[in-house]
Amino acid sequence: GTGMEFNSHPGQEFNYVLAGTLMVVVAGHEVTLNEGDSIFFDANYQHAMKALNEKPAQFLAIIV
C-alpha cells in the first residue's frame, strides 16, 4: 500500500509547503508540491499527504 492515511472533513483546505517536498492526493488525483507551492481543495474529498525524498516536510494547513 501507499502507507498514506486518508481522511475527509467538511470545509475547504489550503496547504502551503514551508520546507521539503510533499505528495498530496485528493480524490485520487496526485500532486507533488515543493517549498513555496500551495494547494486549495474541497476537504470533503478523501485526501492524504506524505513527505517525499526520505526527508521531512513542513506545511501550513488552513481549514475554513
Residue frames relative to the residue before (quaternion, step in Angstrom):
aa qw qx qy qz dx dy dz
G 1.0000 0.0000 0.0000 0.0000 0.00 0.00 0.00
T 0.6619 -0.5214 0.3763 0.3853 3.52 -1.34 0.07
G 0.3657 -0.7313 0.4930 0.2972 3.57 1.18 -0.51
M 0.5375 0.6201 -0.4011 0.4071 3.57 1.29 0.20
E 0.2959 -0.7440 0.5762 0.1643 3.53 -1.07 0.81
F 0.2057 -0.8068 0.5472 0.0858 3.57 -0.47 1.24
N 0.0426 0.7756 -0.6298 0.0035 3.53 -1.18 0.59
S 0.1182 -0.7525 0.6380 0.1132 3.53 -1.34 0.10
H 0.0434 0.7830 -0.6177 0.0589 3.54 -1.18 0.60
P 0.6315 -0.5416 0.3772 0.4069 3.59 -1.16 0.40
G 0.7015 0.5002 -0.3500 0.3676 3.54 -1.25 0.48
Q 0.4990 -0.5922 0.5353 0.3374 3.49 -1.43 -0.19
E 0.1587 -0.7975 0.5760 0.0838 3.58 -1.06 0.72
F 0.1233 -0.7603 0.6361 0.0461 3.53 -1.07 0.90
N 0.0507 -0.7850 0.6174 0.0076 3.59 -0.83 1.01
Y 0.0660 -0.7764 0.6266 0.0107 3.57 -0.95 0.95
V 0.3246 -0.7732 0.5159 0.1750 3.58 -0.66 1.11
L 0.2573 -0.7852 0.5529 0.1078 3.56 -0.66 1.21
A 0.7939 -0.0683 0.0847 0.5983 3.60 1.03 -0.78
G 0.7748 0.3459 -0.2585 0.4618 3.55 -1.15 0.65
T 0.4624 -0.6327 0.5421 0.3034 3.53 -1.37 -0.33
L 0.1168 -0.8162 0.5658 -0.0057 3.53 -0.79 1.09
M 0.2122 -0.7333 0.6284 0.1496 3.56 -0.96 0.87
V 0.0840 -0.7852 0.6134 0.0097 3.54 -0.82 1.07
V 0.0931 -0.7690 0.6310 0.0423 3.57 -0.94 0.94
V 0.0224 0.7810 -0.6215 0.0566 3.57 -0.76 1.11
A 0.8442 -0.0891 0.0191 0.5282 3.57 -0.70 1.14
G 0.7475 -0.4222 0.2155 0.4654 3.57 0.95 0.88
H 0.6139 0.5207 -0.3499 0.4792 3.60 1.29 -0.07
E 0.2186 -0.8034 0.5478 0.0820 3.57 -0.75 1.11
V 0.0118 -0.7867 0.6162 -0.0355 3.56 -0.89 1.01
T 0.2229 -0.7538 0.6017 0.1414 3.57 -1.03 0.81
L 0.1090 -0.8032 0.5854 0.0151 3.56 -0.74 1.13
N 0.2100 -0.7597 0.6050 0.1133 3.54 -1.03 0.87
E 0.7398 -0.3829 0.2965 0.4671 3.56 -1.31 0.14
G 0.7872 0.2760 -0.2354 0.4988 3.56 -0.83 1.05
D 0.6020 0.5501 -0.3622 0.4514 3.60 1.25 -0.24
S 0.0998 -0.7919 0.5987 0.0666 3.56 -1.23 0.41
I 0.1358 -0.7585 0.6311 0.0887 3.52 -1.35 0.31
F 0.1136 -0.7662 0.6307 0.0469 3.55 -1.16 0.74
F 0.1378 0.8170 -0.5423 0.1397 3.59 -0.65 1.05
D 0.5793 -0.5545 0.4766 0.3602 3.51 -1.39 0.31
A 0.3323 -0.7969 0.4774 0.1631 3.59 -0.40 1.25
N 0.4828 0.6436 -0.4451 0.3932 3.59 1.27 0.00
Y 0.6062 0.5315 -0.3514 0.4760 3.59 1.23 -0.43
Q 0.5624 -0.5650 0.4718 0.3765 3.58 -1.17 0.57
H 0.1048 0.8023 -0.5799 0.0950 3.58 -0.85 0.94
A 0.0077 0.7711 -0.6360 0.0304 3.52 -1.27 0.56
M 0.0986 -0.7872 0.6043 0.0737 3.54 -1.27 0.34
K 0.0136 0.7865 -0.6172 -0.0166 3.54 -1.24 0.44
A 0.5273 -0.6256 0.4817 0.3138 3.53 -1.19 0.65
L 0.2713 -0.7665 0.5643 0.1432 3.56 -1.10 0.75
N 0.7778 0.3824 -0.2663 0.4217 3.56 -1.40 0.02
E 0.5177 -0.6743 0.3927 0.3509 3.59 1.22 0.56
K 0.5822 0.5200 -0.3872 0.4907 3.55 1.14 0.76
P 0.5389 -0.6135 0.4492 0.3626 3.59 -1.10 0.55
A 0.1780 -0.7457 0.6293 0.1276 3.53 -1.27 0.45
Q 0.1911 -0.7528 0.6183 0.1202 3.54 -1.16 0.66
F 0.0871 0.7954 -0.5971 0.0571 3.56 -0.94 0.86
L 0.3949 -0.6765 0.5760 0.2336 3.49 -1.29 0.57
A 0.0906 -0.7889 0.6065 0.0384 3.59 -0.82 0.98
I 0.0466 -0.7764 0.6285 -0.0020 3.56 -0.85 1.03
I 0.0790 -0.7981 0.5972 0.0088 3.57 -0.72 1.08
V 0.0413 -0.8104 0.5841 -0.0208 3.55 -0.78 1.09
